[in-house]
Amino acid sequence: MHFSRSELYAWVALASSGAIALYYLIAVIGFPGPDSPMVDGLRGPLLTVFGWALLFEILLGIAQSLESTKVEKDERDRLIEGKGFRNAYFFVIAIVVSLLGHVVFWKVLAGGSVTGSGLVMFHTLVMTLLLASVVNAATKLFYYMRGS
């Protein structure tokens, strides 16, 4: 099986983004069962996740810009890249609108309180950003493998 460099970069982005999102999910929520999460505080997993994400993005950017591994993008590559960003953007917007709808429903319409859910919303937004990167890479892979 032969991959183009763009497809290979999309595979690397998908694997690294998925692994980072999975680590964050396990660090914040923990494994299912009676055990507590790996890290009790927010600072540790958050800084670790953003540090790894930043490192992988920098390394991937350097690899893509080196002359020996540089990819000459044609119209197809630009179209696929645009579809990946579009789907990631729609994913983020759908989650943010859902969170806003949740707040409006519980605060305004149901007359309840959303106390304690600020931290849950924060974790949801962080996971949304991480998963948006997965959606972007998965969309690129879909179109590269489809051949259009």
C-alpha positions in Angstrom: 0.0 0.0 0.0 1.4 3.3 -1.1 0.5 6.6 0.7 1.2 10.1 -0.6 3.0 12.4 1.8 -0.2 14.4 2.4 -2.0 11.2 3.3 0.9 10.1 5.6 0.8 13.4 7.4 -3.0 13.0 7.8 -2.4 9.6 9.4 0.2 11.0 11.8 -2.2 13.8 12.7 -5.1 11.4 13.3 -3.0 9.1 15.5 -1.4 11.8 17.5 -4.6 13.8 18.0 -6.6 10.6 18.9 -3.9 9.6 21.4 -3.8 13.0 23.0 -7.6 13.2 23.3 -7.7 9.6 24.8 -5.0 10.6 27.3 -6.9 13.7 28.3 -10.2 11.7 28.7 -8.5 9.1 30.8 -6.6 11.7 32.9 -9.8 13.7 33.6 -12.5 11.1 33.9 -10.4 7.9 34.6 -10.9 4.3 33.6 -14.4 2.9 34.1 -14.7 1.3 37.5 -14.1 2.0 41.1 -10.6 3.6 40.6 -10.3 7.4 40.7 -8.9 9.4 37.8 -5.2 9.3 37.2 -4.8 13.0 38.0 -7.0 14.7 40.5 -6.2 18.3 39.5 -7.0 20.1 36.3 -3.6 21.7 35.8 -1.5 18.5 35.2 -3.5 16.9 32.4 -4.4 20.2 30.8 -0.8 21.4 30.5 0.4 17.9 29.4 -2.2 17.7 26.7 -1.6 21.2 25.3 2.2 20.6 25.6 2.0 17.3 23.6 -0.4 18.8 21.1 1.8 21.8 20.5 4.9 19.6 20.2 3.2 17.3 17.6 1.9 20.3 15.6 5.4 21.9 15.6 7.1 18.7 14.6 4.5 18.0 11.9 4.9 21.6 10.6 8.7 21.3 10.5 8.4 17.9 8.7 6.1 19.4 6.1 8.3 22.5 5.5 11.6 20.7 5.1 12.7 20.6 1.5 13.2 16.8 1.4 9.7 16.1 2.7 7.9 19.1 1.3 4.6 18.5 -0.4 3.7 20.4 -3.5 -0.1 21.0 -3.0 -2.3 20.9 -6.0 -6.0 21.9 -6.3 -7.0 18.4 -5.0 -4.9 18.8 -1.9 -6.2 22.3 -1.2 -9.8 21.1 -1.7 -9.3 18.2 0.7 -7.6 20.4 3.2 -10.6 22.9 3.0 -13.1 20.1 3.5 -11.2 18.9 6.6 -11.2 22.4 8.1 -14.8 22.9 7.2 -15.9 19.7 9.0 -13.8 20.4 12.0 -15.3 23.9 12.2 -18.9 22.5 11.9 -18.1 20.0 14.7 -16.8 22.8 17.0 -19.8 25.0 16.2 -22.3 22.2 16.9 -20.8 21.4 20.3 -20.6 25.1 21.3 -24.2 25.7 20.3 -25.3 22.5 22.1 -23.5 23.8 25.3 -25.2 27.2 25.0 -28.5 25.5 24.5 -27.9 23.4 27.6 -27.2 26.5 29.7 -30.2 28.3 28.3 -32.5 25.3 28.9 -31.4 24.7 32.5 -31.0 28.3 33.6 -33.8 30.0 31.8 -36.5 27.6 30.7 -36.3 24.9 33.5 -35.4 27.4 36.2 -32.7 25.1 37.6 -29.1 25.9 38.2 -26.1 24.9 36.3 -23.8 24.9 39.3 -20.9 22.6 39.1 -21.2 22.2 35.4 -18.7 25.0 34.6 -15.9 22.5 35.0 -17.7 19.9 32.9 -18.3 22.5 30.2 -14.6 23.4 30.3 -13.6 19.8 29.9 -16.2 19.4 27.1 -14.7 22.4 25.3 -11.1 21.1 25.6 -12.2 17.7 24.3 -14.1 19.5 21.5 -10.9 21.2 20.4 -9.0 17.9 20.5 -11.7 16.0 18.7 -11.9 18.7 16.0 -8.4 17.9 15.1 -9.4 14.3 14.8 -12.3 15.2 12.6 -10.0 17.3 10.4 -7.5 14.5 9.9 -10.2 11.8 9.5 -11.9 13.9 6.8 -8.7 14.4 4.9 -8.0 10.6 5.1 -11.5 9.9 3.9 -11.1 12.0 0.8 -7.5 10.9 0.1 -8.5 7.2 0.3 -11.6 7.8 -1.7 -9.5 9.4 -4.4 -11.4 12.6 -5.1 
